[in-house]
C-alpha cells in the first residue's frame, strides 16, 4: 500500500506548496481535485488544470512525490427528457467529453488515474433504465483511456454509495480501462460498514479514500471519529491490497475545519502505523 492525501485537504495552498509539504510530511503521493465549477464553487488554489501538463509532471518528479490521480466531478446520470423523443435532441455521451479531456491531461502529465462518479438515479423511472444509461456513458468514458497508461476510476456516491453498488457499475461496464475508487466516508454515511467492501471490491479497487466522521456525521481528523479506520487499513494489509490509500479531510467544502498542517502529519503517522510492513515507505 502507498499513502497519499487529496488536495481537498488544503485548498488554500498552491500545487508547489502541496507537493513540497507532502514530501516533508512523509506522503508518497497526492491526489489532485479539479476545481469545482458553477455558482458557489469553492476556491481551489491548487487546481491542476491551471498548470500546464508538462509542468505538472516535472513538479512531482523533481520532488519525488507521485501524482495519484485527477479527481473530477464528472457524472453520467443526467436523464433524457422527454424519455423517447429526447434522444433526438440530447447527447447520449453526457460526461464523456469531460472524461476524455481529463484523461488526455492525465496522460500528458504522467498521472495514472481519473476519478468520476455514476451518481443519482431518478425516482420517476425504472431502476434498470437509469443504471443502463449510466453504464452506457461510463463505458464510453472508460474507452477514452484506451491507448493511454491512464485508468478511469468509478467512485461510490449518490445512488451507488455502497461497495456492491459501485461494483455493479464496474462489472456491467466490464472494461480493462475502468477500476474502482472506494470512499469509506460515503459508504459509512449510507449505512455500510467499510469492512464489507474488502471482500466485495478489493480485487477491483485501485484507490481507497479514507476519512473520519463524528457520531453526528461531521468530519473530524483521522482517528478522532467513529469509523473503524485502523481495523479497515489493517484488514486491507492482511488481504494483500497493493493500491493507494488517499486521506481526505474536506476543508475545500468546510473552510472552518483545521488547516492541513494541523491534520495531515498525524494522519500520515497513523496510516503508516496501521499499514505496517506492507506500506511502501519512501517509494
C-alpha positions as CSV (number, residue, x, y, z in Angstrom):
1,X,0.0,0.0,0.0
2,X,1.0,3.6,-0.6
3,X,-0.1,6.6,1.3
4,X,-1.4,9.9,-0.2
5,X,-3.7,12.8,0.5
6,X,-6.3,14.7,-1.5
7,X,-5.9,18.4,-2.2
8,X,-9.4,18.9,-0.8
9,X,-7.4,18.9,2.5
10,X,-5.6,22.1,1.6
11,X,-7.4,24.3,-1.0
12,X,-5.6,27.4,0.2
13,X,-2.1,26.1,-0.9
14,X,-0.6,26.2,-4.4
15,X,0.5,22.9,-6.0
16,X,4.1,23.7,-5.5
17,X,3.4,24.1,-1.7
18,X,1.3,20.9,-1.7
19,X,3.9,18.7,-3.3
20,X,6.7,20.2,-1.1
21,X,4.7,19.6,2.1
22,X,3.7,16.1,1.0
23,X,7.4,15.2,0.9
24,X,8.0,16.9,4.2
25,X,5.1,15.1,5.9
26,X,6.1,11.7,4.5
27,X,3.3,11.1,2.0
28,X,4.2,9.2,-1.2
29,X,1.6,10.8,-3.3
30,X,-1.0,13.5,-3.9
31,X,-4.4,13.2,-5.5
32,X,-5.5,16.4,-7.2
33,X,-9.0,17.6,-7.1
34,X,-10.1,19.6,-10.2
35,X,-11.6,22.9,-9.2
36,X,-15.4,22.7,-8.9
37,X,-17.4,24.6,-11.5
38,X,-20.6,26.6,-11.3
39,X,-22.3,29.1,-8.9
40,X,-21.0,29.0,-5.4
41,X,-18.0,26.7,-6.3
42,X,-15.3,26.6,-3.7
43,X,-11.9,28.2,-4.5
44,X,-9.0,25.8,-5.1
45,X,-5.6,27.4,-5.4
46,X,-4.0,24.0,-6.3
47,X,-6.3,23.3,-9.3
48,X,-4.2,21.1,-11.6
49,X,-5.9,22.5,-14.7
50,X,-4.2,25.8,-14.0
51,X,-0.8,24.2,-14.6
52,X,0.5,23.0,-18.0
53,X,0.7,19.2,-18.1
54,X,4.4,19.1,-18.6
55,X,5.0,21.5,-15.7
56,X,2.7,19.3,-13.6
57,X,4.8,16.2,-14.5
58,X,8.1,18.0,-13.6
59,X,6.7,19.4,-10.4
60,X,6.1,15.9,-8.9
61,X,9.2,14.3,-10.5
62,X,11.5,17.0,-9.1
63,X,10.4,16.4,-5.5
64,X,9.9,12.6,-5.7
65,X,6.2,12.5,-4.8
66,X,3.8,10.7,-7.1
67,X,0.7,12.2,-8.7
68,X,-2.1,9.7,-7.8
69,X,-4.9,11.0,-9.9
70,X,-7.1,13.8,-11.2
71,X,-10.3,13.8,-9.1
72,X,-13.1,15.2,-11.3
73,X,-16.8,15.9,-10.5
74,X,-17.9,14.2,-13.8
75,X,-21.2,12.3,-13.6
76,X,-23.2,10.3,-16.1
77,X,-26.7,10.4,-14.6
78,X,-28.4,13.3,-16.4
79,X,-31.8,11.9,-17.6
80,X,-33.0,12.1,-21.2
81,X,-36.2,14.2,-21.4
82,X,-38.7,13.6,-22.8
83,X,-38.0,9.9,-22.4
84,X,-38.4,8.9,-26.0
85,X,-38.0,12.0,-28.3
86,X,-35.4,13.4,-26.0
87,X,-32.9,11.1,-27.6
88,X,-33.2,13.1,-30.8
89,X,-32.1,16.3,-29.2
90,X,-29.9,15.4,-26.2
91,X,-26.3,14.0,-26.4
92,X,-26.1,10.3,-25.5
93,X,-22.5,10.9,-24.3
94,X,-23.0,13.3,-21.4
95,X,-19.9,13.2,-19.2
96,X,-17.8,11.5,-21.9
97,X,-16.1,14.6,-23.4
98,X,-15.2,15.9,-19.9
99,X,-13.7,12.5,-19.0
100,X,-11.7,12.4,-22.3
101,X,-10.2,15.8,-21.6
102,X,-9.2,14.8,-18.1
103,X,-7.7,11.5,-19.4
104,X,-5.7,13.4,-22.1
105,X,-4.3,15.8,-19.5
106,X,-3.5,13.0,-17.1
107,X,-1.7,11.0,-19.8
108,X,0.4,14.1,-20.7
109,X,1.3,14.8,-17.1
110,X,2.1,11.2,-16.1
111,X,-1.0,10.9,-13.8
112,X,-2.3,7.3,-13.7
113,X,-6.0,7.8,-12.7
114,X,-9.0,10.0,-13.5
115,X,-11.9,9.8,-10.9
116,X,-15.6,10.0,-12.0
117,X,-19.0,9.3,-10.4
118,X,-22.1,7.4,-11.5
119,X,-24.2,9.5,-9.2
120,X,-28.0,9.6,-8.8
121,X,-30.9,7.5,-10.2
122,X,-34.2,9.3,-11.0
123,X,-37.2,8.3,-8.9
124,X,-39.6,8.5,-11.8
125,X,-38.1,5.8,-13.9
126,X,-37.4,2.1,-13.5
127,X,-34.0,1.5,-11.9
128,X,-32.8,-0.7,-14.7
129,X,-33.2,2.2,-17.2
130,X,-31.2,4.6,-15.1
131,X,-28.4,2.1,-14.5
132,X,-28.2,1.3,-18.2
133,X,-28.0,5.0,-19.1
134,X,-25.1,5.5,-16.6
135,X,-23.4,2.3,-17.7
136,X,-23.5,3.1,-21.4
137,X,-22.0,6.5,-20.8
138,X,-19.4,5.2,-18.3
139,X,-18.4,2.5,-20.9
140,X,-17.7,5.3,-23.5
141,X,-15.8,7.3,-20.9
142,X,-13.6,4.4,-19.9
143,X,-12.9,3.8,-23.6
144,X,-11.3,7.2,-23.8
145,X,-8.4,5.8,-21.8
146,X,-7.6,3.2,-24.5
147,X,-4.1,3.6,-25.8
148,X,-3.0,5.6,-22.7
149,X,-1.5,4.4,-19.4
150,X,-4.4,6.1,-17.6
151,X,-7.3,4.3,-16.0
152,X,-10.7,5.7,-15.2
153,X,-11.9,5.2,-11.6
154,X,-15.6,5.0,-10.8
155,X,-16.2,6.1,-7.1
156,X,-19.1,5.2,-4.9
157,X,-21.5,8.1,-4.5
158,X,-25.2,9.0,-4.7
159,X,-27.4,6.1,-5.6
160,X,-24.2,3.9,-5.8
161,X,-22.8,4.7,-2.3
162,X,-22.1,1.2,-1.2
163,X,-19.5,-1.3,-2.3
164,X,-21.9,-3.6,-4.0
165,X,-23.5,-0.7,-5.9
166,X,-20.3,0.6,-7.4
167,X,-19.2,-3.0,-8.1
168,X,-22.4,-3.3,-10.2
169,X,-21.4,-0.4,-12.4
170,X,-17.9,-1.6,-12.7
171,X,-18.8,-5.1,-13.7
172,X,-21.6,-4.1,-16.1
173,X,-19.1,-1.9,-18.0
174,X,-16.6,-4.7,-18.0
175,X,-13.7,-2.6,-19.3
176,X,-10.0,-3.1,-18.6
177,X,-9.7,0.7,-18.6
178,X,-12.0,1.0,-15.6
179,X,-11.3,0.4,-11.9
180,X,-12.9,1.3,-8.6
181,X,-12.2,4.1,-6.1
182,X,-13.9,3.3,-2.7
183,X,-14.7,6.2,-0.4
184,X,-15.2,4.9,3.2
185,X,-16.9,8.0,4.5
186,X,-19.5,8.0,1.7
187,X,-20.2,4.3,2.3
188,X,-20.5,4.7,6.1
189,X,-22.8,7.7,5.7
190,X,-25.0,5.4,3.6
191,X,-25.1,2.9,6.4
192,X,-22.4,0.5,5.2
193,X,-19.6,-0.7,7.4
194,X,-16.5,-0.2,5.2
195,X,-15.2,-3.6,6.4
196,X,-17.8,-5.2,4.0
197,X,-16.1,-3.6,1.0
198,X,-12.8,-5.5,1.5
199,X,-14.2,-8.8,0.2
200,X,-16.7,-7.2,-2.2
201,X,-14.4,-5.0,-4.3
202,X,-10.8,-5.2,-3.2
203,X,-9.8,-7.0,-6.4
204,X,-11.4,-4.2,-8.5
205,X,-10.0,-1.3,-6.4
206,X,-7.1,1.0,-7.2
207,X,-7.7,3.7,-4.7
208,X,-9.3,3.6,-1.2
209,X,-10.3,7.1,0.0
210,X,-10.3,7.3,3.8
211,X,-11.6,9.9,6.3
212,X,-13.3,10.1,9.6
213,X,-16.6,11.4,11.0
214,X,-18.0,12.1,14.4
215,X,-21.3,10.5,15.7
216,X,-23.2,13.4,14.2
217,X,-21.7,12.8,10.8
218,X,-19.4,15.9,10.9
219,X,-15.9,15.5,9.5
220,X,-13.1,15.2,12.1
221,X,-9.3,14.4,11.8
222,X,-8.3,10.8,11.2
223,X,-8.5,8.7,14.4
224,X,-10.9,11.1,16.2
225,X,-14.2,9.8,14.8
226,X,-16.4,6.7,14.9
227,X,-15.2,4.9,11.7
228,X,-13.2,1.6,12.2
229,X,-10.3,3.0,10.2
230,X,-7.5,1.2,11.9
231,X,-9.2,-2.1,11.6
232,X,-10.0,-1.4,8.0
233,X,-6.5,-0.5,7.0
234,X,-5.0,-3.4,8.8
235,X,-7.5,-5.7,7.0
236,X,-6.5,-4.2,3.7
237,X,-2.9,-5.0,4.6
238,X,-3.7,-8.6,5.6
239,X,-5.7,-9.1,2.4
240,X,-2.7,-8.0,0.3
241,X,-4.1,-4.8,-1.0
242,X,-1.4,-3.0,-3.1
243,X,-3.2,0.2,-4.2
244,X,-3.3,3.7,-2.9
245,X,-4.9,4.9,0.4
246,X,-5.8,8.6,-0.1
247,X,-6.6,10.6,3.0
248,X,-9.4,13.1,2.6
249,X,-10.2,15.9,5.0
250,X,-12.9,18.1,3.3
251,X,-11.5,21.6,4.0
252,X,-12.4,22.6,0.4
253,X,-16.0,22.4,1.3
254,X,-15.7,23.3,5.0
255,X,-13.4,26.2,5.5
256,X,-13.9,26.2,9.3
257,X,-12.0,22.9,9.5
258,X,-8.5,22.9,10.9
259,X,-5.7,23.6,8.4
260,X,-3.7,20.9,6.7
261,X,-0.6,21.5,8.8
262,X,-2.5,20.5,11.9
263,X,-4.1,17.4,10.5
264,X,-2.0,15.8,7.7
265,X,1.2,15.0,9.5
266,X,-0.6,13.0,12.2
267,X,-2.8,11.3,9.6
268,X,0.3,10.1,7.8
269,X,1.8,8.7,11.1
270,X,-1.5,6.8,11.8
271,X,-1.8,5.4,8.3
272,X,1.8,4.1,8.2
273,X,1.4,2.6,11.6
274,X,-1.8,0.8,10.6
275,X,-0.5,-0.3,7.2
276,X,2.6,-1.8,8.8
277,X,5.3,-3.7,6.9
278,X,3.4,-3.7,3.6
279,X,3.4,0.0,3.3
280,X,5.8,1.1,0.6
281,X,7.6,3.8,2.6
282,X,9.6,6.2,0.6
283,X,8.6,4.7,-2.8
